[in-house]
Amino acid sequence: MSLLSLLVALFSERYLFKKWWQFNTYYKGYSKVFLKPNIVGTNIVHAVILGLFISFPVISCYLIMEQLGDGIVYLLVSTLILIICFGCFDSRKFYKRYLDAAFQGELTTCDLLHKELLQNKQLPQMGVGQALVWLNYRYFIAIMLFFVIFGAPGALFYRLLTRVNERCVTIQPDEQPAHCLSSKLLFVIDWLPVRIIALAYMLVGHFSKALPTWLENLFDLSKPSYEVLTSVAHKSEDFTVDTKDCTAEPCILVRLAKRTLLLCLAVISILILTGVL
């Protein structure tokens, strides 16, 4: 059933643009009820609030799925949750706007859009293509992994955690995003999957060229996950950077990310069909 849900969700995600299909619609409503901006307290209080904020919908989802059994209703509900958790309409819209501006030669607009993307997604300075590679992992591949291993509650948990991190729900109002509780938890969760997915990038790209970078980061316990994945992805593809061509880097890396997504889907399908997952 999980394989069928994956296939339906991946096919449907790009065609469902209405707000009720978007994760942020439900997140905004939920956060307005649960998170109050005037809450004060110790670090422990904020940690408890963050834990409850994420745990309540995930546990509720788990209990509901347990009551549904393994029938058609279970399949429909889990697929619906996966569709909502998958993807990000804002990032897809950004990419289209960026390409439109680039093809029209509006370099200033491209630069502004680039900065806007990094700011909205709480990303450090990196190329547009590298940012899209990382977001492809966050919004698709990682959610796929959590769904096939932990079911719909797992997909919901990861998407909630990443959304909290983007909003930077920090312990103190003036705290930097890098020190956010959600960032620390995501670092632990992403450590192994990122290195596995980086290997997938190598397999669909230039393996020998990216191998030294992958090996260098394999057992590094301090390097940020996004840096590991984007550096390997960058080495896995050949392109010449032209300051006047804003489309080269993102288009090439997006195509590489799509091939990696297909490889991950194929491997997951084989593991499901053979009974490993």
HUURJO-V502114 format. One record per backbone hydrogen bond with DSSP energy under -0.5 kcal/mol. CO is the residue of the C=O (numbers start at 1). NH is the residue of the N-H. E is the energy in kcal/mol with one decimal. If there is no record, write none. Layout:
<<CO;NH;E> <CO;NH;E>>
This chain:
<<1;5;-2.4> <2;6;-2.2> <3;7;-2.4> <4;8;-2.5> <5;9;-2.7> <6;10;-2.6> <7;11;-1.9> <8;12;-2.4> <9;13;-2.3> <10;14;-0.5> <12;15;-1.7> <12;16;-0.9> <13;16;-0.7> <15;17;-0.9> <18;21;-1.9> <19;22;-1.5> <22;25;-0.9> <22;26;-0.8> <23;26;-0.6> <23;27;-2.2> <24;28;-2.5> <25;29;-1.3> <26;30;-2.3> <27;31;-3.0> <28;32;-1.8> <29;33;-1.2> <30;34;-2.3> <31;35;-2.2> <34;36;-0.6> <36;39;-1.6> <42;46;-2.0> <43;47;-2.2> <44;48;-2.4> <45;49;-2.4> <46;50;-2.5> <47;51;-2.3> <48;52;-2.6> <49;53;-2.5> <50;54;-1.8> <51;55;-2.6> <52;56;-2.3> <53;57;-0.5> <54;58;-1.2> <55;59;-3.2> <56;60;-2.2> <57;61;-2.4> <58;62;-2.2> <59;63;-2.5> <60;64;-2.2> <61;65;-2.5> <62;66;-2.0> <63;67;-1.2> <64;68;-0.9> <65;69;-0.7> <68;71;-0.7> <71;75;-1.7> <72;76;-2.5> <73;77;-2.6> <74;78;-2.6> <75;79;-2.1> <76;80;-2.2> <77;81;-2.4> <78;82;-2.1> <79;83;-2.5> <80;84;-2.0> <81;85;-2.2> <82;86;-2.4> <84;23;-0.7> <88;92;-2.0> <89;93;-2.6> <90;94;-2.4> <91;95;-2.2> <92;96;-1.7> <93;97;-2.4> <94;98;-2.9> <95;99;-2.4> <96;100;-2.4> <97;101;-2.3> <98;102;-2.5> <99;103;-2.8> <100;104;-1.1> <101;106;-2.7> <102;105;-1.4> <105;107;-1.6> <106;110;-2.0> <107;111;-2.3> <108;112;-2.2> <109;113;-2.6> <110;114;-2.3> <111;115;-2.2> <112;116;-2.3> <113;117;-2.4> <114;118;-2.0> <115;119;-2.2> <116;120;-2.7> <117;121;-2.1> <118;123;-3.0> <119;122;-1.0> <127;131;-2.3> <128;132;-2.3> <129;133;-2.0> <130;134;-2.1> <131;135;-2.4> <132;136;-2.1> <133;137;-1.5> <134;138;-2.4> <135;139;-3.0> <136;140;-1.3> <136;141;-1.7> <137;142;-3.1> <139;87;-2.1> <140;144;-2.5> <141;145;-2.4> <142;146;-2.5> <143;147;-2.3> <144;148;-2.4> <145;149;-1.6> <146;150;-2.7> <147;151;-1.9> <150;154;-0.5> <151;154;-0.6> <151;155;-1.7> <152;156;-2.5> <153;157;-2.4> <154;158;-2.2> <155;159;-2.2> <156;160;-2.5> <157;161;-2.3> <158;162;-2.4> <159;163;-2.1> <160;164;-2.4> <161;165;-2.0> <162;166;-2.1> <163;167;-2.0> <164;168;-0.7> <164;169;-1.4> <168;170;-1.7> <172;175;-1.8> <176;179;-1.7> <177;180;-1.8> <180;184;-1.7> <181;185;-2.1> <182;186;-2.5> <183;187;-2.0> <184;188;-1.5> <185;189;-2.4> <186;190;-3.0> <187;191;-0.9> <189;193;-0.6> <190;194;-2.6> <191;195;-1.0> <192;196;-1.8> <193;197;-2.8> <194;198;-2.2> <195;199;-1.3> <196;200;-1.4> <197;201;-2.0> <198;202;-1.7> <199;203;-1.9> <200;204;-1.7> <201;205;-0.8> <205;207;-1.1> <206;210;-1.9> <207;211;-1.9> <208;212;-0.6> <210;214;-2.3> <211;215;-2.8> <212;216;-2.1> <213;217;-1.4> <214;218;-0.8> <217;220;-1.0> <219;221;-0.6> <224;228;-1.6> <225;229;-2.3> <226;230;-2.5> <227;231;-1.8> <228;232;-1.7> <229;233;-2.5> <230;234;-2.3> <231;235;-1.7> <232;236;-1.3> <234;237;-0.9> <236;206;-1.8> <237;239;-0.5> <239;241;-0.5> <240;242;-0.5> <241;243;-0.5> <242;245;-1.8> <244;246;-0.7> <247;251;-2.3> <248;252;-2.1> <249;253;-2.2> <250;254;-2.4> <251;255;-2.0> <252;256;-1.9> <253;257;-2.4> <254;258;-2.2> <255;259;-2.0> <256;260;-2.1> <257;261;-2.3> <258;262;-2.1> <259;263;-2.1> <260;264;-2.6> <261;265;-2.3> <262;266;-2.4> <263;267;-2.6> <264;268;-2.6> <265;269;-2.4> <266;270;-2.2> <267;271;-2.3> <268;272;-2.3> <269;273;-2.8> <270;274;-1.9> <271;276;-1.9> <271;277;-1.6> <272;275;-1.1>>
